[in-house]
Amino acid sequence: MKEPEYIYELVDSTDEERYYPLGVEFDLVALIQAAEQHDPSCWEAERGDDEMAIAEIRAKRPGLLGADYRVVWRCAWVRDEVGEDFWPAPWVHGTIEAGTWDKPLKLLP
């Protein structure tokens, strides 16, 4: 059996206090499809009054020397302004960005 070239990790990267893994997969396409449906209300029980949340998929090479990662997908979720009749308003995609191992997305400040 061939070893996978990359391991993909979906993380909540909204801020330093909320960084935690949401899932791991060897298939990037499958993880992106799942991530697009996995909105912030599923990440943790309480999102409070948050108006934005960010999910990233980070690629890593397997093994001990695979500690370096690169961001290959990012989705900024925002509250749906149309849903102001009730709170919390539902989450919708704000922006979605894609990168590659060779041309990764810039790390957020």
C-alpha positions as CSV (number, residue, x, y, z in Angstrom):
1,M,0.0,0.0,0.0
2,K,1.3,3.4,-1.0
3,E,1.8,5.9,1.8
4,P,-0.1,9.2,1.3
5,E,1.9,12.2,0.2
6,Y,0.1,14.6,2.5
7,I,-2.1,14.5,5.6
8,Y,-4.8,17.2,5.6
9,E,-6.1,18.8,8.8
10,L,-9.2,21.0,9.1
11,V,-8.8,23.5,12.0
12,D,-10.7,26.3,13.5
13,S,-8.2,29.1,13.1
14,T,-10.5,32.0,14.1
15,D,-8.0,33.2,16.6
16,E,-5.1,32.0,18.8
17,E,-7.5,31.1,21.6
18,R,-9.8,29.0,19.4
19,Y,-7.3,27.0,17.4
20,Y,-8.2,23.4,17.5
21,P,-8.5,20.5,15.0
22,L,-11.9,19.7,13.5
23,G,-10.9,16.7,11.4
24,V,-8.1,14.8,9.6
25,E,-8.2,13.2,6.1
26,F,-5.9,11.9,3.4
27,D,-8.2,13.0,0.6
28,L,-8.2,16.8,0.2
29,V,-11.3,16.9,-2.1
30,A,-13.4,14.9,0.4
31,L,-12.2,17.2,3.3
32,I,-13.1,20.4,1.4
33,Q,-16.5,19.0,0.6
34,A,-17.1,18.1,4.3
35,A,-15.6,21.5,5.5
36,E,-17.9,23.5,3.3
37,Q,-20.9,22.0,5.1
38,H,-19.4,22.0,8.6
39,D,-20.4,25.4,9.8
40,P,-19.1,27.1,13.0
41,S,-22.1,26.1,15.1
42,C,-20.8,22.5,14.9
43,W,-17.3,23.4,16.0
44,E,-18.1,24.2,19.6
45,A,-21.2,24.6,21.7
46,E,-20.9,28.3,22.4
47,R,-19.8,30.8,19.7
48,G,-21.4,33.7,21.6
49,D,-21.8,36.9,19.7
50,D,-19.1,36.0,17.1
51,E,-19.8,37.5,13.8
52,M,-17.0,35.7,12.0
53,A,-15.2,32.3,12.1
54,I,-12.3,31.0,10.0
55,A,-11.6,27.4,9.1
56,E,-8.4,26.3,7.4
57,I,-7.1,23.1,5.8
58,R,-3.4,22.6,6.5
59,A,-1.3,20.1,4.5
60,K,1.5,18.2,6.2
61,R,3.8,15.5,5.0
62,P,3.6,12.3,7.0
63,G,6.4,11.2,9.3
64,L,8.5,12.9,12.0
65,L,10.0,15.4,9.5
66,G,6.5,16.4,8.3
67,A,6.0,19.0,11.1
68,D,6.0,21.8,8.6
69,Y,2.5,22.7,7.3
70,R,1.1,24.8,4.6
71,V,-2.4,26.3,4.3
72,V,-4.2,24.9,1.2
73,W,-7.8,26.1,1.8
74,R,-9.5,28.7,4.0
75,C,-13.1,29.6,4.5
76,A,-14.3,32.7,6.4
77,W,-17.8,32.2,7.8
78,V,-20.0,35.2,8.6
79,R,-23.4,35.6,10.0
80,D,-26.2,35.9,7.5
81,E,-27.5,39.4,7.7
82,V,-30.8,38.3,6.2
83,G,-31.3,36.2,9.3
84,E,-31.5,39.2,11.7
85,D,-35.1,38.3,12.7
86,F,-33.6,35.8,15.1
87,W,-30.3,35.4,16.9
88,P,-28.0,33.9,16.4
89,A,-28.3,34.4,12.7
90,P,-27.2,31.3,10.6
91,W,-23.6,31.0,9.3
92,V,-22.9,31.5,5.6
93,H,-19.6,31.4,3.6
94,G,-18.0,34.8,3.4
95,T,-14.9,34.1,1.3
96,I,-13.3,30.8,0.3
97,E,-9.6,30.7,-0.8
98,A,-7.6,27.8,-2.2
99,G,-3.9,27.2,-2.4
100,T,-1.5,24.3,-3.1
101,W,1.6,22.9,-1.4
102,D,3.8,24.8,-3.9
103,K,1.7,28.0,-3.7
104,P,0.1,28.0,-0.2
105,L,-2.1,30.7,1.3
106,K,-0.4,33.3,3.5
107,L,-0.7,32.6,7.2
108,L,-3.1,34.9,9.0
109,P,-1.6,37.4,11.3
